Amino acid sequence: MPVRPILRYPDPRLSTPAARVDEFDTILRQLADDLLDTMRAAPGVGITAPHIGVMRRISVIQLAPDAPVLVHVNPEIIAASGPEQRFTEGSVSMPGFTEEVERPGHIRFRHQDLDGTWHEGEADGFLSTCIQHEIDQLDGIFWTRRLSRLKRDRLLRKYEKSSR
């Protein structure tokens, strides 16, 4: 499967909400395979179709090389609870730049699989953070928007300086 080019921040498509997936076909399966290969090559633990310029609600997550591959189509959070947790986040669209982000520690979510069947699940810890992060991206919320203004401004200045 081909490794696709990744959009770089601040491409405006990274701030655009993705459209729902309505067709569950071989094209969608190919997109999921391409996303997985692109994510592994980046490298990263999660990626969405908008990261490669395809404005559809699909994400792929794999927390470790031996971990299962999670493909979420049209994912949405049903409920978020528990104490807030902090994990270091970044993006394949802004390689080499990370910062701690605080998010709810537990989520209930639902998504469709590649056949269109709906599933509900729960997640805690780092997986919860990754799912929330990728759903944010599908909603057009780039991860830096979850930072305080001071941290975001400092990170963006460093990023802009390195991009010159």
Buried (B, 14 or more C-beta within 10 A) or exposed (E): EEBBEBBBBBBEBBBEEBBEBEEBEEEBEEBBBBBBBBBBEBEBBBBBBBBBEBBBBBBBBBBEEEEEBBBBBBBEBEEBEEEEBEBEBBBBBBBEBBBEBEBBBBBBBBBBBBEBEEEEBEBEEEBBBBBBBBBBBBBBBBBBEBBEEEBBEEBBEEBEEEEE
